[in-house]
Amino acid sequence: MGESSTTAHKPAQLFKLADRNMVQKIGFAGLSVATFLTVLPIILVVALVILKGGPAISWEFLSEMPRDGMRAGGILPAIIGTFWLTIGTGIIAVPLGIGAAIYLAEYASDNRWTRIIRIAIINLAGIPSVVFGLFGLGLFVLFMRFGTSIIAGSLTLSIMTLPVIISTTEEALRSVPNSFRVVSVSLGGTKWQTIRRIVLPQATPGILTGVILGLERAAGETAPILFTVAAFFLPQLPSSMFDATMALPYHLFVISTQVPGMPIKIQYGTALVLLTFVLGMNIVATIIRSRARARRQW
Amino acid sequence: MRETSWSEFLITRLIKVTGYSAILIVGIIFIFLLREGSPALIEIPFSTLFSVRWYPIEDYFGILPLIGGSLIVTIGAGAIAIPLGLATAIFISEVAPRWAREILKPMVEILAGLPSVLLGFIGILALAPLTREFLNLPTGLTALTGALLLSAISIPTIVSVAEDALDAVPKTYRDAALAMGATKWQTIWRVTLPAARSGVLTAVMLGIGRAIGETMTVMMVTGNAPVLPTGLSALFKPTRTMTATIAAEMGEVANGSVHYHALFLIGISLFLISLVVNLAAASVVFRQKKRAERILS
């Protein structure tokens, strides 16, 4: 009796098992295909820009002013402009962002106000970049009378970058074990001494990674600088922080949409310089992170 | 000793001020948008504002086509990015071997770091000609091209947030399911995903939020035609989003004109949309945390 029932069940069960494995196989294949579809465009875009932009890169392209309505010559003013904007953004956003992160990680207690700060940061991170541009135009360019200038652009970009720097720095600070703080305080260190001499040095690689990733975003953004700093074409380099300037992302926008008869080579060349700028920062951040992980003492 | 405590006091105060700066900044942003945008509500009659014609030179300020443009492009992007992004997150977190994960994660980070203007540029030179040829359209600069590129912008957000959520599911859940004879596939569908659902929902919302707010890419590839989309065929026609309208027109308006105020009014709408999306996403996370605390205590 028992025997007959097992033999009766066996084929059905076997079939079900095979069925389940079949479903899993198909499912995993589907996931792999989807992942491939996600990754493929990334490879194609990067490869396309490198292959087509590579031949345009020369010392002249990087070090000369544009000529013939930007259809010849180099892109030096755009490179310099993006360089200064990134530095300016860093000068404003880094101290503010790290300060806010120290407050959230080391001082703030879990109360209503802290929750409101967190919600404000989350919202800041979600505001569309063009709205930052509008705000920068309203406050810095018009109300504070900075005009379209590097300082107005840097202020706008740094507000946009702030949430990235705050959240990554806070995470880095929180990853420092609490025992470090306890030991320092028990040896007579004050709270600030503990933060400055113990916590901050331990968290430095994590903070650096966050800062670089934030500035990378600022360097590549176009919408916030459209009305606050970017110039279509300027025959000279900026001489002070109250000057307007050309910038790489805006220049790429201009030469790919606004200037008819633009040589493709120069367009791809500009795209490659921008990509190198941004990917270079990304790679530096990745190296800092992985080296710090390998060396970590806890 | 006295000196140290004074500087300690000062620094603590300073840090507290920077801590609260985020609230201040969001407040100032909202106030300034209101200040510059609210006059539009008085200057433009409601019947004009909610009409289907946006043609500022002749004082037509109908925002419906712009909202429609944002909607169709965002829905298109979501239809591509949500399945692809979630599948990639599941693959990276649950299926991929370690070496593949080490390659895939930095790749997604690279995508997140690509400037939107670069994607727009590629869209104009490479993707738009392709869509035109394949679909036999008069122009490749359509809502569809915009949606395709926008999906590339929301995918990294969806992948990284969803992957974090999947990673946060305790390993014991999976072990229990596997021990009871479930396949890996069944474990993913019936145990891991349901356990991570609030994080996955957050991922989807944040991804959509990024798509609505994206500016340069859509401005460059959607053809800039403020026409109210009607039906699916609008995907294959040029369109114009709210963000692109601000970016394209703000440079040419006189400060303080009706057009200027109207563009700020669009900015206020975008600010409020992102506020709602992010508050909703945050509340999902907060609620989940509370539930987790209750279960653990």
Interface residues (C-beta under 8 A of the other chain):
Chain A: R20 N21 V23 Q24 G27 F28 G30 L31 S32 A34 T35 L37 T38 V39 P41 I42 I43 V45 V46 L48 V49 P95 L96 G99 A100 I102 Y103 L104 Y107 A108 W113 I116 I117 R118 I119 A120 I121 I122 N123 L124 A125 G126 I127 P128 S129 V130 V131 F132 G133 L134 F135 L137 G138 L139 L142 F143 I159 L162 P163 I166 T190 K191 W192 Q193 L213 E216 R217 A219 G220 E221 T222 A223 L226 F227 P249 Y250 L252 F253 S256 T257 I264 Q267 A271 L274 L275 V278 L279 N282 T286
Chain B: T4 S5 S7 E8 I11 T12 L14 I15 K16 V17 T18 G19 Y20 S21 A22 I23 I25 V26 I28 I29 F32 L33 R35 E36 P83 L84 G85 A87 T88 I90 F91 I92 V95 A96 L104 P106 M107 V108 E109 I110 L111 G113 L114 P115 S116 V117 L118 L119 G120 F121 I122 I124 L125 A126 A152 I155 V159 T183 K184 W185 Q186 I188 L206 G209 I212 G213 E214 T215 M216 M220 T243 I246 A247 M250 G251 N255 L263 F264 G267 L270 F271 S274 L275 V277 N278 L279 A281 A282
